[in-house]
């Protein structure tokens, strides 16, 4: 029976880790401690998952006390991004295994500290890149390993975040770079990790551009330049296109999302935190649009873009190699897409020959069916029948973070950024 403590009792922590631990993996997993800065989060956790009502709770300055009293084997880190590195390093210093939400950290300095701590520890870090586990994504990895495309030469990846999901980042703490590292880290690490894993190569150099085009005080659809508004009681809501796209004057009409609840509808809010801040506030200091080129250590190039205000959600991917090409297009959150969307398939084009369309068996669960499979690997051990590695470690987490940091630094400094400038391991 492994003993688990959670640092950061977020909605993600409750839904992704705590509830499954108490309802599915209770036969070999015991939750022994909850740590957070806000006592209201303990209340929410115990309301949503009644089995946690007797679990001991701690505040950040009681971390050492929690470790001494509860003696966990594993630390789950799932709070605000900027807090991840501190708890990961502290846990490693106690020789604990770590399960952390992505991004593993928000800076290259923090990544280096984590890798140094892991090298001295008996504990190991696992980063929960659940998108690797989506059946389409796993099949792409398998096609590459089978040699279908040969030696990979280039990758095109264009990611689209729709106006509901994209705007949500600018209503929450993610819009503050000091807390999230910016969206090139908070969100795009998902995408960079997928590419690194798909092609089996490491990033070496990044050149990028970034801008704030849609949100912030200069956003073109801002109904009135004033700070401090909140969606729930905003006097300008009827003139706000982003707000009115997903609501009427009386009813919140946002379709159910697999990882976003209805924003601004918390009846008993968290302490000093609201998820419905105005997307046009002048204190927003991150970008909403990126384009980047990444060079890899085995010769591949990535052409990447990410836009956080598009009419639909999904991505377009192409992987080119010396023997062929893989293509796929995903329409995520079809209930929010204002037109019919096809079932996602993979098209394989041999360099010489006929196209092959590959249909993949879908799975239930969040993130394209990836969450349940990831949880099994975390709480039951890695599937011994899977012939390739899929669970992410600290170095995987670090490469994704420093790529995101390189995107931001390149955009800011207008120069290529070498990964070795940032990552010392």
SULJORA-V660197 format. One record per backbone hydrogen bond with DSSP energy under -1.0 kcal/mol. NH is the residue of the N-H (numbers start at 1). CO is the residue of the C=O. If there is no record, write none. Layout:
[[NH;CO] [NH;CO]]
This chain:
[[2;28] [4;30] [5;74] [6;33] [7;76] [8;35] [10;8] [14;10] [15;11] [16;12] [17;13] [18;13] [19;14] [21;17] [22;18] [23;19] [24;20] [25;20] [28;25] [30;2] [32;4] [34;56] [35;6] [36;58] [41;38] [43;39] [44;40] [45;41] [46;42] [47;43] [48;44] [49;45] [52;49] [53;50] [55;52] [58;34] [62;59] [63;60] [66;62] [67;63] [68;64] [69;65] [70;66] [71;67] [73;3] [74;3] [75;97] [76;5] [77;99] [78;7] [82;179] [83;80] [84;81] [87;83] [88;84] [89;85] [90;86] [91;87] [92;88] [93;89] [95;92] [96;91] [97;73] [98;124] [99;75] [100;126] [101;77] [111;107] [112;108] [113;109] [114;110] [115;111] [116;112] [117;113] [118;114] [119;115] [126;98] [127;392] [128;100] [129;127] [130;128] [132;129] [133;130] [138;134] [139;135] [140;136] [141;137] [142;138] [143;139] [144;140] [145;141] [146;142] [147;144] [148;143] [153;320] [154;320] [155;301] [156;318] [157;303] [158;316] [159;305] [160;314] [161;307] [163;310] [166;162] [168;164] [170;167] [171;168] [175;172] [176;173] [179;176] [180;176] [181;177] [185;182] [186;182] [187;183] [188;183] [189;185] [190;187] [192;188] [193;189] [194;190] [195;191] [196;192] [197;193] [198;194] [199;195] [200;196] [204;295] [205;295] [206;417] [207;293] [209;291] [211;289] [216;279] [219;216] [222;219] [226;224] [231;276] [237;234] [239;236] [240;237] [244;240] [245;241] [246;243] [248;251] [253;246] [273;270] [277;171] [278;229] [281;278] [284;281] [285;175] [288;211] [289;211] [290;306] [291;209] [292;304] [293;207] [294;302] [295;205] [296;300] [297;202] [299;296] [301;153] [302;294] [303;155] [304;292] [305;157] [306;290] [307;159] [308;288] [310;161] [314;160] [315;330] [316;158] [317;328] [318;156] [319;326] [320;154] [321;324] [322;151] [323;149] [324;149] [325;349] [326;319] [327;347] [328;317] [330;315] [332;313] [336;333] [337;334] [346;358] [347;327] [348;356] [349;325] [351;323] [356;348] [358;346] [369;365] [370;367] [371;366] [374;370] [375;371] [376;372] [377;373] [378;374] [379;375] [380;376] [386;383] [397;393] [398;394] [399;395] [400;396] [401;397] [402;398] [403;399] [404;400] [405;401] [406;402] [407;403] [408;404] [409;405] [410;406] [411;407] [412;408] [413;409] [414;410] [417;206] [419;204] [421;418] [422;419] [423;419]]
